[in-house]
Amino acid sequence: MGAISGVDSFTAAGNIGVAVMEGSVTLAVKDFETGAESSTLHAFLTINGKLEKRPIDLGPLPQTSGSFSLELPVGTDISLHNTLLIRDLATETTVAKARIA
């Protein structure tokens, strides 16, 4: 599992791992928490954490704490798209990141 950490002045914690079940691939987010106070947190799968290099929009976080799953589009290469970024869309700020282990 990869560890989620805060970016800049934001705090965040938790773990992510890849789950493959019956042909679908999801990112399993466990024990997530963040100090970012926003209802507009969005997940992006990126190449080495760079938004300018073909990011995959995984959509809004289903919750801002706890454990949840994010479904990956069919054919996603997690060896290439290897870093999760969590962004506040209201401020266009990255609040957390995690490298997929």
MOPAC internal coordinates of N, CA, C and O (Angstrom, degrees):
PM7 1SCF
backbone

  N    0.0000 0     0.00 0     0.00 0    0    0    0
  C    1.4585 1     0.00 0     0.00 0    1    0    0
  C    1.5209 1   109.81 1     0.00 0    2    1    0
  O    1.2310 1   121.54 1   -32.05 1    3    2    1
  N    1.3267 1   114.65 1   147.95 1    3    2    1
  C    1.4463 1   120.44 1   174.98 1    5    3    2
  C    1.5149 1   109.78 1   -96.04 1    6    5    3
  O    1.2310 1   120.75 1   -27.83 1    7    6    5
  N    1.3170 1   116.17 1   152.17 1    7    6    5
  C    1.4631 1   121.39 1  -178.64 1    9    7    6
  C    1.5246 1   110.28 1   -96.48 1   10    9    7
  O    1.2310 1   120.89 1   -44.29 1   11   10    9
  N    1.3209 1   115.90 1   135.71 1   11   10    9
  C    1.4607 1   122.14 1   175.95 1   13   11   10
  C    1.5201 1   107.86 1   -87.65 1   14   13   11
  O    1.2310 1   120.87 1   -46.29 1   15   14   13
  N    1.3370 1   115.94 1   133.71 1   15   14   13
  C    1.4615 1   119.83 1   178.20 1   17   15   14
  C    1.5244 1   109.38 1  -134.51 1   18   17   15
  O    1.2310 1   121.18 1   -23.98 1   19   18   17
  N    1.3202 1   115.35 1   156.02 1   19   18   17
  C    1.4509 1   121.09 1   178.21 1   21   19   18
  C    1.5166 1   111.09 1   -74.59 1   22   21   19
  O    1.2310 1   121.04 1   -20.76 1   23   22   21
  N    1.3201 1   115.62 1   159.24 1   23   22   21
  C    1.4582 1   122.53 1   179.30 1   25   23   22
  C    1.5224 1   107.91 1  -116.63 1   26   25   23
  O    1.2310 1   120.99 1   -42.87 1   27   26   25
  N    1.3234 1   115.71 1   137.13 1   27   26   25
  C    1.4608 1   122.80 1  -178.91 1   29   27   26
  C    1.5259 1   110.13 1    55.05 1   30   29   27
  O    1.2310 1   119.26 1    57.98 1   31   30   29
  N    1.3260 1   119.02 1  -122.02 1   31   30   29
  C    1.4691 1   120.69 1  -176.31 1   33   31   30
  C    1.5277 1   113.19 1   -89.34 1   34   33   31
  O    1.2310 1   119.76 1  -178.52 1   35   34   33
  N    1.3250 1   118.06 1     1.48 1   35   34   33
  C    1.4623 1   121.27 1  -178.96 1   37   35   34
  C    1.5244 1   110.97 1   -85.67 1   38   37   35
  O    1.2310 1   120.94 1   -36.85 1   39   38   37
  N    1.3239 1   115.81 1   143.15 1   39   38   37
  C    1.4604 1   120.30 1   173.99 1   41   39   38
  C    1.5212 1   108.68 1  -102.24 1   42   41   39
  O    1.2310 1   121.39 1   -35.73 1   43   42   41
  N    1.3159 1   114.95 1   144.27 1   43   42   41
  C    1.4659 1   120.95 1   177.09 1   45   43   42
  C    1.5174 1   107.82 1  -161.07 1   46   45   43
  O    1.2310 1   120.99 1   -28.58 1   47   46   45
  N    1.3231 1   115.70 1   151.42 1   47   46   45
  C    1.4620 1   121.29 1   178.55 1   49   47   46
  C    1.5193 1   108.52 1  -152.34 1   50   49   47
  O    1.2310 1   121.28 1   -16.76 1   51   50   49
  N    1.3050 1   115.16 1   163.24 1   51   50   49
  C    1.4574 1   122.02 1   178.85 1   53   51   50
  C    1.5106 1   109.84 1   138.67 1   54   53   51
  O    1.2310 1   120.84 1     5.61 1   55   54   53
  N    1.3057 1   116.01 1  -174.39 1   55   54   53
  C    1.4626 1   121.89 1  -179.75 1   57   55   54
  C    1.5147 1   109.50 1  -137.56 1   58   57   55
  O    1.2310 1   120.99 1   -26.87 1   59   58   57
  N    1.3434 1   115.72 1   153.13 1   59   58   57
  C    1.4585 1   120.53 1   173.60 1   61   59   58
  C    1.5157 1   109.33 1  -129.91 1   62   61   59
  O    1.2310 1   121.43 1   -29.99 1   63   62   61
  N    1.3038 1   114.87 1   150.01 1   63   62   61
  C    1.4536 1   121.90 1   175.41 1   65   63   62
  C    1.5123 1   108.74 1  -149.57 1   66   65   63
  O    1.2310 1   120.85 1   -17.01 1   67   66   65
  N    1.3105 1   115.99 1   162.99 1   67   66   65
  C    1.4599 1   121.41 1   179.79 1   69   67   66
  C    1.5192 1   108.75 1   -97.92 1   70   69   67
  O    1.2310 1   120.98 1   -47.80 1   71   70   69
  N    1.3228 1   115.74 1   132.20 1   71   70   69
  C    1.4664 1   121.40 1   177.42 1   73   71   70
  C    1.5271 1   108.36 1  -119.66 1   74   73   71
  O    1.2310 1   120.80 1   -53.66 1   75   74   73
  N    1.3312 1   116.07 1   126.34 1   75   74   73
  C    1.4611 1   121.51 1   177.74 1   77   75   74
  C    1.5182 1   107.69 1  -112.89 1   78   77   75
  O    1.2310 1   121.03 1   -60.64 1   79   78   77
  N    1.3430 1   115.63 1   119.36 1   79   78   77
  C    1.4641 1   120.17 1  -179.47 1   81   79   78
  C    1.5156 1   110.07 1  -139.34 1   82   81   79
  O    1.2310 1   120.93 1   -59.66 1   83   82   81
  N    1.3068 1   115.82 1   120.34 1   83   82   81
  C    1.4623 1   122.47 1   174.85 1   85   83   82
  C    1.5211 1   113.03 1    47.41 1   86   85   83
  O    1.2310 1   120.53 1  -131.90 1   87   86   85
  N    1.3197 1   116.60 1    48.10 1   87   86   85
  C    1.4517 1   120.88 1   175.64 1   89   87   86
  C    1.5094 1   116.28 1    87.18 1   90   89   87
  O    1.2310 1   119.34 1   167.03 1   91   90   89
  N    1.3229 1   118.86 1   -12.97 1   91   90   89
  C    1.4566 1   119.92 1   177.49 1   93   91   90
  C    1.5261 1   109.52 1  -103.09 1   94   93   91
  O    1.2310 1   121.56 1   -30.72 1   95   94   93
  N    1.3146 1   114.62 1   149.28 1   95   94   93
  C    1.4627 1   121.18 1  -179.42 1   97   95   94
  C    1.5225 1   107.92 1  -120.92 1   98   97   95
  O    1.2310 1   120.73 1   -49.79 1   99   98   97
  N    1.3163 1   116.21 1   130.21 1   99   98   97
  C    1.4606 1   120.84 1   178.29 1  101   99   98
  C    1.5191 1   110.11 1  -131.00 1  102  101   99
  O    1.2310 1   121.38 1   -23.49 1  103  102  101
  N    1.3237 1   114.97 1   156.51 1  103  102  101
  C    1.4565 1   121.21 1   168.67 1  105  103  102
  C    1.5171 1   106.43 1   -94.53 1  106  105  103
  O    1.2310 1   120.76 1   -58.45 1  107  106  105
  N    1.3068 1   116.15 1   121.55 1  107  106  105
  C    1.4599 1   121.22 1   177.23 1  109  107  106
  C    1.5225 1   107.75 1   -92.89 1  110  109  107
  O    1.2310 1   120.52 1   -62.19 1  111  110  109
  N    1.3162 1   116.60 1   117.81 1  111  110  109
  C    1.4610 1   122.72 1   178.91 1  113  111  110
  C    1.5234 1   106.78 1  -102.27 1  114  113  111
  O    1.2310 1   120.87 1   -55.16 1  115  114  113
  N    1.3299 1   115.93 1   124.84 1  115  114  113
  C    1.4688 1   121.09 1  -176.33 1  117  115  114
  C    1.5245 1   110.39 1  -119.94 1  118  117  115
  O    1.2310 1   121.11 1   -43.35 1  119  118  117
  N    1.3180 1   115.48 1   136.65 1  119  118  117
  C    1.4720 1   122.67 1   173.36 1  121  119  118
  C    1.5299 1   112.90 1    53.34 1  122  121  119
  O    1.2310 1   120.43 1  -139.98 1  123  122  121
  N    1.3194 1   116.79 1    40.02 1  123  122  121
  C    1.4590 1   121.47 1  -178.57 1  125  123  122
  C    1.5211 1   110.66 1   -74.01 1  126  125  123
  O    1.2310 1   121.60 1   -40.63 1  127  126  125
  N    1.3180 1   114.55 1   139.37 1  127  126  125
  C    1.4668 1   121.19 1   170.78 1  129  127  126
  C    1.5143 1   108.20 1  -153.12 1  130  129  127
  O    1.2310 1   121.11 1   -30.27 1  131  130  129
  N    1.3242 1   115.49 1   149.73 1  131  130  129
  C    1.4528 1   120.62 1   178.26 1  133  131  130
  C    1.5177 1   109.70 1  -146.84 1  134  133  131
  O    1.2310 1   121.45 1   -28.10 1  135  134  133
  N    1.3172 1   114.84 1   151.90 1  135  134  133
  C    1.4525 1   121.02 1   175.31 1  137  135  134
  C    1.5228 1   111.86 1   -85.95 1  138  137  135
  O    1.2310 1   120.26 1   173.87 1  139  138  137
  N    1.3332 1   117.10 1    -6.13 1  139  138  137
  C    1.4671 1   120.79 1   179.27 1  141  139  138
  C    1.5226 1   109.02 1   -70.34 1  142  141  139
  O    1.2310 1   120.94 1   -57.49 1  143  142  141
  N    1.3037 1   115.81 1   122.51 1  143  142  141
  C    1.4664 1   120.62 1  -179.21 1  145  143  142
  C    1.5205 1   108.78 1   -97.55 1  146  145  143
  O    1.2310 1   121.16 1   -90.05 1  147  146  145
  N    1.3190 1   115.39 1    89.95 1  147  146  145
  C    1.4539 1   119.84 1  -177.19 1  149  147  146
  C    1.5139 1   110.32 1  -151.16 1  150  149  147
  O    1.2310 1   120.98 1   -34.41 1  151  150  149
  N    1.3020 1   115.73 1   145.59 1  151  150  149
  C    1.4611 1   120.56 1   174.32 1  153  151  150
  C    1.5251 1   110.35 1   -99.08 1  154  153  151
  O    1.2310 1   120.48 1  -174.36 1  155  154  153
  N    1.3286 1   116.69 1     5.64 1  155  154  153
  C    1.4620 1   120.76 1  -177.57 1  157  155  154
  C    1.5260 1   112.25 1  -116.61 1  158  157  155
  O    1.2310 1   120.01 1  -142.32 1  159  158  157
  N    1.3331 1   117.59 1    37.68 1  159  158  157
  C    1.4636 1   120.30 1   177.91 1  161  159  158
  C    1.5225 1   109.36 1   -78.15 1  162  161  159
  O    1.2310 1   121.26 1   -46.98 1  163  162  161
  N    1.3109 1   115.20 1   133.02 1  163  162  161
  C    1.4626 1   123.02 1  -173.50 1  165  163  162
  C    1.5256 1   108.61 1  -131.00 1  166  165  163
  O    1.2310 1   120.19 1   -34.86 1  167  166  165
  N    1.3226 1   117.25 1   145.14 1  167  166  165
  C    1.4658 1   122.43 1  -178.82 1  169  167  166
  C    1.5269 1   110.57 1  -104.71 1  170  169  167
  O    1.2310 1   121.26 1   -42.20 1  171  170  169
  N    1.3209 1   115.19 1   137.80 1  171  170  169
  C    1.4612 1   122.25 1   176.19 1  173  171  170
  C    1.5197 1   108.77 1  -132.68 1  174  173  171
  O    1.2310 1   120.65 1   -43.26 1  175  174  173
  N    1.3128 1   116.35 1   136.74 1  175  174  173
  C    1.4555 1   121.84 1   173.06 1  177  175  174
  C    1.5214 1   106.16 1   -98.17 1  178  177  175
  O    1.2310 1   120.35 1   -52.82 1  179  178  177
  N    1.3306 1   116.94 1   127.18 1  179  178  177
  C    1.4597 1   120.71 1  -171.97 1  181  179  178
  C    1.5226 1   111.68 1  -128.82 1  182  181  179
  O    1.2310 1   121.75 1   -14.11 1  183  182  181
  N    1.3145 1   114.25 1   165.89 1  183  182  181
  C    1.4575 1   121.54 1   172.93 1  185  183  182
  C    1.5218 1   106.69 1   -89.25 1  186  185  183
  O    1.2310 1   120.30 1   -70.33 1  187  186  185
  N    1.3097 1   117.03 1   109.67 1  187  186  185
  C    1.4673 1   123.40 1   179.12 1  189  187  186
  C    1.5301 1   113.43 1    53.97 1  190  189  187
  O    1.2310 1   120.03 1  -148.87 1  191  190  189
  N    1.3329 1   117.56 1    31.13 1  191  190  189
  C    1.4602 1   121.24 1   176.23 1  193  191  190
  C    1.5147 1   115.12 1    78.78 1  194  193  191
  O    1.2310 1   119.76 1  -167.16 1  195  194  193
  N    1.3256 1   118.06 1    12.84 1  195  194  193
  C    1.4627 1   121.55 1  -177.29 1  197  195  194
  C    1.5286 1   110.59 1  -102.41 1  198  197  195
  O    1.2310 1   120.85 1   -66.23 1  199  198  197
  N    1.3157 1   115.98 1   113.77 1  199  198  197
  C    1.4681 1   120.90 1  -179.48 1  201  199  198
  C    1.5241 1   113.14 1   -67.70 1  202  201  199
  O    1.2310 1   120.27 1   155.66 1  203  202  201
  N    1.3222 1   117.09 1   -24.34 1  203  202  201
  C    1.4624 1   119.75 1  -177.36 1  205  203  202
  C    1.5306 1   112.87 1   -78.82 1  206  205  203
  O    1.2310 1   119.85 1   173.97 1  207  206  205
  N    1.3311 1   117.89 1    -6.03 1  207  206  205
  C    1.4714 1   121.54 1  -178.39 1  209  207  206
  C    1.5216 1   111.47 1  -109.76 1  210  209  207
  O    1.2310 1   120.11 1   -99.53 1  211  210  209
  N    1.3177 1   117.40 1    80.47 1  211  210  209
  C    1.4704 1   123.72 1   173.71 1  213  211  210
  C    1.5322 1   114.44 1    49.19 1  214  213  211
  O    1.2310 1   119.26 1  -121.94 1  215  214  213
  N    1.3149 1   119.01 1    58.06 1  215  214  213
  C    1.4724 1   120.10 1   177.95 1  217  215  214
  C    1.5295 1   110.74 1   -67.63 1  218  217  215
  O    1.2310 1   120.99 1   -28.98 1  219  218  217
  N    1.3153 1   115.70 1   151.02 1  219  218  217
  C    1.4598 1   121.76 1   175.20 1  221  219  218
  C    1.5235 1   107.13 1  -107.73 1  222  221  219
  O    1.2310 1   120.84 1   -61.36 1  223  222  221
  N    1.3172 1   116.00 1   118.64 1  223  222  221
  C    1.4634 1   121.97 1  -179.19 1  225  223  222
  C    1.5254 1   108.63 1   -79.59 1  226  225  223
  O    1.2310 1   120.40 1   -65.91 1  227  226  225
  N    1.3238 1   116.83 1   114.09 1  227  226  225
  C    1.4627 1   121.73 1   179.49 1  229  227  226
  C    1.5237 1   112.27 1   -92.51 1  230  229  227
  O    1.2310 1   120.55 1   177.94 1  231  230  229
  N    1.3217 1   116.56 1    -2.06 1  231  230  229
  C    1.4560 1   120.52 1   175.96 1  233  231  230
  C    1.5158 1   113.79 1    93.89 1  234  233  231
  O    1.2310 1   121.11 1     2.16 1  235  234  233
  N    1.3238 1   115.49 1  -177.84 1  235  234  233
  C    1.4665 1   120.04 1  -179.78 1  237  235  234
  C    1.5238 1   110.90 1   -68.91 1  238  237  235
  O    1.2310 1   121.11 1   -30.62 1  239  238  237
  N    1.3313 1   115.48 1   149.38 1  239  238  237
  C    1.4606 1   118.86 1   174.96 1  241  239  238
  C    1.5229 1   108.35 1   -65.73 1  242  241  239
  O    1.2310 1   119.85 1   -45.33 1  243  242  241
  N    1.3267 1   117.90 1   134.67 1  243  242  241
  C    1.4637 1   119.70 1   179.98 1  245  243  242
  C    1.5239 1   112.76 1   -69.14 1  246  245  243
  O    1.2310 1   120.59 1   160.48 1  247  246  245
  N    1.3246 1   116.48 1   -19.52 1  247  246  245
  C    1.4646 1   122.21 1   176.10 1  249  247  246
  C    1.5191 1   107.34 1  -159.32 1  250  249  247
  O    1.2310 1   120.31 1   -18.79 1  251  250  249
  N    1.3195 1   117.02 1   161.21 1  251  250  249
  C    1.4622 1   120.39 1  -175.83 1  253  251  250
  C    1.5205 1   113.30 1  -101.66 1  254  253  251
  O    1.2310 1   120.45 1  -174.66 1  255  254  253
  N    1.3259 1   116.74 1     5.34 1  255  254  253
  C    1.4650 1   120.46 1   173.14 1  257  255  254
  C    1.5225 1   108.55 1  -158.35 1  258  257  255
  O    1.2310 1   121.47 1   -19.50 1  259  258  257
  N    1.3306 1   114.79 1   160.50 1  259  258  257
  C    1.4618 1   119.42 1   178.52 1  261  259  258
  C    1.5124 1   112.46 1    96.02 1  262  261  259
  O    1.2310 1   120.87 1    26.52 1  263  262  261
  N    1.3175 1   115.94 1  -153.48 1  263  262  261
  C    1.4606 1   122.57 1  -176.75 1  265  263  262
  C    1.5245 1   109.93 1  -117.84 1  266  265  263
  O    1.2310 1   121.00 1   -40.61 1  267  266  265
  N    1.3312 1   115.69 1   139.39 1  267  266  265
  C    1.4597 1   121.47 1  -179.53 1  269  267  266
  C    1.5246 1   109.00 1  -161.57 1  270  269  267
  O    1.2310 1   120.66 1    -7.65 1  271  270  269
  N    1.3190 1   116.35 1   172.35 1  271  270  269
  C    1.4643 1   121.82 1   179.86 1  273  271  270
  C    1.5193 1   110.14 1  -121.35 1  274  273  271
  O    1.2310 1   121.37 1   -32.05 1  275  274  273
  N    1.3303 1   114.98 1   147.95 1  275  274  273
  C    1.4596 1   122.34 1   175.19 1  277  275  274
  C    1.5242 1   107.32 1  -121.46 1  278  277  275
  O    1.2310 1   120.17 1   -61.29 1  279  278  277
  N    1.3230 1   117.27 1   118.71 1  279  278  277
  C    1.4631 1   120.69 1  -177.96 1  281  279  278
  C    1.5244 1   110.20 1   -76.53 1  282  281  279
  O    1.2310 1   121.13 1   -44.50 1  283  282  281
  N    1.3315 1   115.45 1   135.50 1  283  282  281
  C    1.4555 1   121.07 1   177.95 1  285  283  282
  C    1.5251 1   109.42 1   -94.02 1  286  285  283
  O    1.2310 1   120.34 1   -35.09 1  287  286  285
  N    1.3399 1   116.95 1   144.91 1  287  286  285
  C    1.4633 1   119.16 1   176.25 1  289  287  286
  C    1.5336 1   110.54 1   -61.58 1  290  289  287
  O    1.2310 1   120.85 1   -31.14 1  291  290  289
  N    1.3218 1   115.97 1   148.86 1  291  290  289
  C    1.4638 1   121.32 1   178.23 1  293  291  290
  C    1.5275 1   109.04 1   -57.32 1  294  293  291
  O    1.2310 1   120.69 1   -45.10 1  295  294  293
  N    1.3150 1   116.28 1   134.90 1  295  294  293
  C    1.4576 1   121.53 1   177.47 1  297  295  294
  C    1.5166 1   114.95 1    87.96 1  298  297  295
  O    1.2310 1   119.54 1  -177.17 1  299  298  297
  N    1.3212 1   118.49 1     2.83 1  299  298  297
  C    1.4637 1   120.97 1   179.19 1  301  299  298
  C    1.5228 1   109.90 1   -64.86 1  302  301  299
  O    1.2310 1   120.87 1   -51.79 1  303  302  301
  N    1.3215 1   115.95 1   128.21 1  303  302  301
  C    1.4657 1   122.10 1   178.93 1  305  303  302
  C    1.5284 1   108.01 1   -95.05 1  306  305  303
  O    1.2310 1   120.29 1   -78.66 1  307  306  305
  N    1.3338 1   117.05 1   101.34 1  307  306  305
  C    1.4684 1   119.24 1  -176.81 1  309  307  306
  C    1.5236 1   112.64 1   -76.39 1  310  309  307
  O    1.2310 1   119.95 1   171.44 1  311  310  309
  N    1.3311 1   117.71 1    -8.56 1  311  310  309
  C    1.4620 1   117.98 1   172.21 1  313  311  310
  C    1.5291 1   109.66 1   -77.07 1  314  313  311
  O    1.2310 1   120.18 1   156.77 1  315  314  313
  N    1.3310 1   117.26 1   -23.23 1  315  314  313
  C    1.4613 1   122.52 1   176.42 1  317  315  314
  C    1.5296 1   110.69 1   -94.46 1  318  317  315
  O    1.2310 1   120.52 1   124.72 1  319  318  317
  N    1.3163 1   116.62 1   -55.28 1  319  318  317
  C    1.4705 1   121.75 1   176.70 1  321  319  318
  C    1.5344 1   106.85 1   -86.10 1  322  321  319
  O    1.2310 1   121.26 1   -93.35 1  323  322  321
  N    1.3203 1   115.20 1    86.65 1  323  322  321
  C    1.4621 1   121.43 1  -165.98 1  325  323  322
  C    1.5258 1   115.59 1  -111.32 1  326  325  323
  O    1.2310 1   120.00 1  -174.58 1  327  326  325
  N    1.3243 1   117.60 1     5.42 1  327  326  325
  C    1.4633 1   119.64 1  -177.12 1  329  327  326
  C    1.5279 1   110.45 1  -135.36 1  330  329  327
  O    1.2310 1   121.02 1   -52.15 1  331  330  329
  N    1.3203 1   115.66 1   127.85 1  331  330  329
  C    1.4599 1   122.06 1   176.08 1  333  331  330
  C    1.5262 1   108.60 1   -90.44 1  334  333  331
  O    1.2310 1   120.78 1   -49.62 1  335  334  333
  N    1.3285 1   116.11 1   130.38 1  335  334  333
  C    1.4608 1   121.59 1   171.81 1  337  335  334
  C    1.5194 1   108.10 1  -115.96 1  338  337  335
  O    1.2310 1   120.68 1   -42.65 1  339  338  337
  N    1.3122 1   116.31 1   137.35 1  339  338  337
  C    1.4598 1   121.90 1   174.26 1  341  339  338
  C    1.5189 1   106.59 1  -113.07 1  342  341  339
  O    1.2310 1   121.55 1   -58.83 1  343  342  341
  N    1.3339 1   114.64 1   121.17 1  343  342  341
  C    1.4630 1   120.42 1  -174.21 1  345  343  342
  C    1.5197 1   111.64 1  -121.69 1  346  345  343
  O    1.2310 1   121.62 1   -32.20 1  347  346  345
  N    1.3079 1   114.50 1   147.80 1  347  346  345
  C    1.4597 1   121.80 1   171.72 1  349  347  346
  C    1.5262 1   106.10 1   -90.20 1  350  349  347
  O    1.2310 1   120.18 1   -71.44 1  351  350  349
  N    1.3189 1   117.26 1   108.56 1  351  350  349
  C    1.4627 1   120.35 1  -176.48 1  353  351  350
  C    1.5204 1   112.62 1   -67.37 1  354  353  351
  O    1.2310 1   119.96 1   153.38 1  355  354  353
  N    1.3240 1   117.68 1   -26.62 1  355  354  353
  C    1.4634 1   120.56 1  -179.69 1  357  355  354
  C    1.5261 1   111.20 1   -65.38 1  358  357  355
  O    1.2310 1   120.46 1   143.09 1  359  358  357
  N    1.3251 1   116.73 1   -36.91 1  359  358  357
  C    1.4660 1   120.77 1  -178.35 1  361  359  358
  C    1.5246 1   112.66 1  -109.26 1  362  361  359
  O    1.2310 1   120.26 1   177.63 1  363  362  361
  N    1.3333 1   117.10 1    -2.37 1  363  362  361
  C    1.4652 1   123.11 1  -177.37 1  365  363  362
  C    1.5292 1   111.50 1    54.26 1  366  365  363
  O    1.2310 1   121.13 1  -135.91 1  367  366  365
  N    1.3300 1   115.44 1    44.09 1  367  366  365
  C    1.4545 1   122.67 1  -177.64 1  369  367  366
  C    1.5193 1   110.18 1  -119.44 1  370  369  367
  O    1.2310 1   120.66 1   -43.48 1  371  370  369
  N    1.3250 1   116.34 1   136.52 1  371  370  369
  C    1.4604 1   120.47 1   173.46 1  373  371  370
  C    1.5200 1   108.15 1   -81.13 1  374  373  371
  O    1.2310 1   120.41 1   -53.92 1  375  374  373
  N    1.3351 1   116.81 1   126.08 1  375  374  373
  C    1.4612 1   121.04 1  -177.16 1  377  375  374
  C    1.5268 1   112.66 1  -107.18 1  378  377  375
  O    1.2310 1   120.22 1   158.70 1  379  378  377
  N    1.3493 1   117.18 1   -21.30 1  379  378  377
  C    1.4667 1   119.81 1  -178.85 1  381  379  378
  C    1.5187 1   109.75 1  -155.16 1  382  381  379
  O    1.2310 1   121.52 1   -22.32 1  383  382  381
  N    1.3320 1   114.70 1   157.68 1  383  382  381
  C    1.4635 1   119.78 1   177.43 1  385  383  382
  C    1.5160 1   109.33 1  -149.50 1  386  385  383
  O    1.2310 1   121.44 1   -20.63 1  387  386  385
  N    1.3164 1   114.85 1   159.37 1  387  386  385
  C    1.4665 1   120.96 1   176.36 1  389  387  386
  C    1.5158 1   108.61 1  -156.33 1  390  389  387
  O    1.2310 1   121.14 1   -45.48 1  391  390  389
  N    1.2937 1   115.42 1   134.52 1  391  390  389
  C    1.4657 1   120.87 1   174.44 1  393  391  390
  C    1.5232 1   107.44 1   -88.10 1  394  393  391
  O    1.2310 1   120.76 1   -46.19 1  395  394  393
  N    1.3195 1   116.15 1   133.81 1  395  394  393
  C    1.4598 1   120.61 1   179.26 1  397  395  394
  C    1.5161 1   108.42 1   -76.57 1  398  397  395
  O    1.2310 1   120.99 1   -58.16 1  399  398  397
  N    1.3172 1   115.72 1   121.84 1  399  398  397
  C    1.4731 1   119.96 1  -177.13 1  401  399  398
  C    1.5099 1   110.82 1   -88.94 1  402  401  399
  O    1.2310 1   120.10 1   180.00 1  403  402  401

